[in-house]
Amino acid sequence: MMWNSSQNHPIKNHKVKLIQRKEKFCSRVVLLGILIKAGSFVEIKQRKVPIGEIQIGMYVSGLDRPWTQTPFPLQGFNILSDADIKKLTHYCNYIYIDVAKSRNTQGYERVKRAVAPAGKNEEKKSQELPKQIIARVRPIPINRSVYLKRTPLKKEKKRAEKFHKEVTSAVKDVFTQISEGRPLAYQQAKKSTQKMVESIIRNPDAFSWLGQIKEKDEHTYSHSVRSSILATLFGRYIGLRVVDLEDLALAVLLKDVGKVKIEKSLWDLSELDGDKRVEGGRFLDYSVSILKSIEGVSEKVLTIVETHCERYNGSGFPNGIMGDKIPLLGKVAGIVSCYDAITNPRASVPIAPSKAIAHLYKTIDVEFQQDVVLEFIKAIGIYPTGTLVELSTGDIGVVVEQNEQRRLRPKVVLLVDSDNKRYKSPRSVDLFTDTISDDQTGKWSKGKRNVQEVEIRRDLEPGDYDIDLTQARDTHLFKHWGFPKSSYFKKMP
């Protein structure tokens, strides 16, 4: 298939506005499709039950306090005995039950009668904040006019690569120094983070690409760096001040330093329940304690670290605060950490961004404030930089740069053609300015009417096609900026 492009797209202002409106509409349609496909709109029949009305057989799906403050398993459980009821009575004033999963030995109807009937439009989890509280929560401040200038990716790449190495080295050093009981090189980490923030302000795509690097057996370091990059990207998008971006990036980079004080088997809280999860959650107390002992760590950094595990409905830890009691930077730190943990799980392979976005959508007004979720999705794009995608032409490529005003039409490097054959020389296409002819030749045709706009059909799992995205990145950069060329295919089927 033949491609071409035009740098000076001859479109009048009113036509640009029409295209932007179409893009906005299409973004919503694509997101809706992702959510429906992932089952985000399936009704969950959960009810609030006073502690005096709980019965054996009910399935407990939520508590009136953070799970981590109780010995109960995080994923929920069936009440099997009077001992379970006694224990719940000791810890809770009310619980939430999943009606569909409940299996009361005296009859399912009795379980249903024990709770109030649901309204016909109840589709969200009953763990969400009451509407009267949501109404009082202030929307997050957004200023789109702060970072309008953008340095070309080609120019920023070398600096970004240097600063990425520095910040990664800095966080590794911090973890090593804590584990060995040596003084922390805090100022080194701070300076490295400031350089990273400056680079992301100039061009967010350069660091987004570098964030695709995944180092074997160094999940915590990589998670810290990726989360810090995401936090800065998000903060830049909503227009945070530079000083706030620096504090945010530094706090997210260092939020997990307390994990060196607990066993490695407790590092991944998603794999734990009961007492083990409570024990694993103590990493946060250690992180705050360690950072408090370091001269020069600001109160703002400490607050961000301390609140990044809090959740919108009060189900987080360590203090179970909710709504506006969680500071904005703590909310940002929380959602970026959650997103990276979903897309890059410790014990399994990474997943496609669309699945992570669908998961985040389910957390609206439960774990995260609605506009925090929606603005974060806008910030990273439905197809974030580094996403493997299939185009409407059948070609397979990877997103290398965002078109900030037209998120559904990023710049893509083509790797595999529609016949499942690798391109001899991967080439870049801009999905906003590049089209192909709609005839049998498949060639570019300027000024003609029979042109076909190329779109992203879907995103793919990172492991599909055995493509090494890090090598694909370097191959793309080699083409434009003279870096060593290497094969981006691990193997071909």
C-alpha positions, 0 to 999 in steps of 0.5 A: 500500500502506498502512502504520502503526506502533506505538511501544509494541509490546505483546510480553511479555519471553518473546516478545521473546526468541523474536523475538530468537532467530528474528532470530539464526537468520534472520541466519545464514540470510540470510548463508548465502544471500548467501555461497552466491549469491556462490560463497563455498563453491566448492572451490579446489584449491590445493596447497603445493609445495616449490620443488624440485618446481615445474614448467613449466605450474604456476599459482602462486596464492600464495607463502611471503611477501608478493607485494609483496616479489617482482617477481611479479604479485599475481593469480598466473601460470603458470610458462612457462620455466626462467627463471621457475623460477629466479626463484621459487627465488631468492625462495621456499622453497615456493609454492602452486599452483592445480591447476585452472589449471595446464597442464603441457605434460607432462601434467596428471596429473604436476602432480597427482602433484607435490603431496600429495592433499587431504582430502575436507573441504578447502574453504578456500584453502591460504594460510590459517594452519595450524590449530595456529597458529590455535588459539594466536591469542587471540579479540578482546576483546568487551564489549557493555555499554560503550555502551548509551545511544543518543542519538536520531538526530534529536538527533544529526544536526546535530552529526554533520553539523557534525563530519563537515564538520570531519573531512573538511576536516581530512584535506583540509588534511593532504594539501594541507599535505604536498604543499606542504611546509607544517607539518601541522595535526595537532592540528586533525585530532586534535580533529576526530576526537575530536568524530567519535568522541564523535558515533558513540558517541552514535549510530552511524547519524548518521555512517553516513549522512554516510559515504554522501557521495562527492565527485568526484575526491576518492576518497582523502579520502572513503576515509579518512573512511569508513574512519575512521567504519567503524573507530569503528563497529566499535570501539564495537560490540566495546566499545573504550575511548574513548582507543583509539577516538580513536587508531584513528579518527585513525590510519585517517584519516591512514594514506594521507598518504604517497600524496602522495609517490608518483604518483597512478597508483600509489595504487590497489594493486588495479590494480597488479602486479609492480614497480609494486605494490611501488612503490605499497606504499611509500606506507606507509613514507612515511605512517609517516615523515611521522607520526613527524616530527610532534610529539605523534603517539602510538606507538599511532597509528604502530603502527596505521598501520604494521600496517594492511596486514599480513594474518593469514597473513603475506601483507601488508606491510611486515613480513609479520607474522601472527596475534597479532603484528598488534595488535588495532587494526591488525586493525580498521584493516585490515578496515575499509580493505579493506571500504571499498575493496571497496564503493567502488572507485576505478575503478568503481561501488560494489557491494552490501554483500552482495557485499562481505560474501561477499568478506570471508567468503572471507578468514577465516583467510587475510587476516583472523582469523575473529572479526574478520570475523564481529564486523565483519559484526555491527557494520555489519549485513547491511544497513548504514545507507545500503543500498538494499533491496527489501522483501518487499512489492516496495517499494524503500527505503533503510536509515536506522537500525539496530535494534541487537538485530534487525539484519534489521529496520532502519528504512527510508525507502520511495522506490519502490512495488511498481508502480515508482512513486515515493512522493510523500512518502517515509515511514519504516517500522520493520521491527520494529514495522510490519506490513501487513494480509494481506488485499486492502486492504494496510492496517495492522490492529492486534490482528488475526491476519491481519497480514504481517511485512515483511522485506528481500528483498535488497539492491540495487546502489547504482546501481539505480533511478538513486536518489541516496542522498545526496539520499534521505538529505536528503529523509528528514531534511527530513521530520523535521528541516526540511532543504531538500528536494530530489529524490532521483531522478536520473531515472526509467525 
